[in-house]
């Protein structure tokens, strides 16, 4: 059962990563550089999905992209670290 869960998560991870990679390598080079954050929003999305998984990573990426506007934030904005589950004592 655990193996099936890992395979499903892997498939969903790639379903979310493929559009980001298409944007990052096919569309982004054709547009002028205008990112207000470090790392860029596309790199942030890739890192968030790889660290937090496809669902939470996607939500973190959407939240970051929503802040990328003329009145939004700017500067260094790393992906938050993954919280380890708390152990029951």
C-alpha positions as CSV (number, residue, x, y, z in Angstrom):
1,X,0.0,0.0,0.0
2,X,2.9,2.4,0.8
3,X,4.5,1.8,-2.6
4,X,1.2,2.7,-4.3
5,X,1.0,5.9,-2.4
6,X,4.6,6.8,-3.4
7,X,3.8,6.1,-7.0
8,X,0.7,8.2,-7.0
9,X,2.5,11.1,-5.3
10,X,5.3,10.8,-7.9
11,X,2.8,11.0,-10.7
12,X,1.1,14.0,-9.2
13,X,4.4,15.7,-8.6
14,X,5.3,15.4,-12.3
15,X,1.8,16.6,-13.3
16,X,2.5,19.8,-11.4
17,X,6.1,20.1,-12.4
18,X,5.8,19.6,-16.2
19,X,3.9,22.9,-16.8
20,X,6.4,24.8,-14.6
21,X,9.3,23.4,-16.6
22,X,7.6,24.2,-19.9
23,X,7.1,27.8,-18.7
24,X,10.7,28.0,-17.3
25,X,12.5,26.8,-20.4
26,X,10.1,27.6,-23.3
27,X,8.1,30.7,-22.4
28,X,10.2,32.6,-19.8
29,X,13.3,33.1,-22.1
30,X,11.1,34.9,-24.6
31,X,9.9,37.5,-22.0
32,X,12.0,40.3,-20.4
33,X,13.3,39.5,-16.9
34,X,10.9,41.1,-14.4
35,X,11.0,38.9,-11.3
36,X,10.8,40.7,-8.0
37,X,11.9,37.7,-5.9
38,X,14.9,35.5,-5.4
39,X,14.5,32.6,-6.2
40,X,12.3,33.3,-9.2
41,X,8.6,32.2,-9.0
42,X,9.2,29.3,-11.3
43,X,12.2,28.0,-9.3
44,X,10.2,28.6,-6.1
45,X,7.4,26.4,-7.5
46,X,9.8,23.6,-8.4
47,X,11.5,23.7,-5.0
48,X,8.1,23.9,-3.1
49,X,6.7,20.9,-5.0
50,X,9.8,18.8,-4.5
51,X,10.1,19.7,-0.7
52,X,6.4,19.8,0.3
53,X,4.8,17.4,-2.2
54,X,2.5,18.2,-5.1
55,X,-0.5,19.6,-3.2
56,X,1.0,21.8,-0.5
57,X,3.8,22.8,-2.9
58,X,1.3,23.9,-5.5
59,X,-0.5,26.0,-2.9
60,X,2.7,27.6,-1.7
61,X,3.6,28.4,-5.4
62,X,0.2,29.9,-6.0
63,X,0.5,32.0,-2.8
64,X,4.0,33.2,-4.0
65,X,2.8,34.1,-7.5
66,X,-0.1,36.1,-6.0
67,X,2.4,38.2,-4.2
68,X,4.4,38.9,-7.4
69,X,2.7,42.2,-8.5
70,X,3.7,45.9,-8.5
71,X,2.3,46.3,-5.0
72,X,3.5,43.0,-3.6
73,X,6.6,41.9,-1.9
74,X,10.2,41.7,-3.3
75,X,13.6,40.3,-2.3
76,X,14.8,37.0,-0.9
77,X,11.8,34.7,-0.2
78,X,12.9,31.0,0.2
79,X,10.6,28.0,0.3
80,X,9.8,27.3,4.0
81,X,11.3,24.1,5.3
82,X,9.2,21.1,5.7
83,X,7.9,20.6,9.2
84,X,8.6,17.2,10.6
85,X,5.6,15.4,12.2
86,X,5.5,15.7,15.9
87,X,6.2,12.4,17.8
88,X,3.7,11.2,20.3
89,X,5.5,10.6,23.6
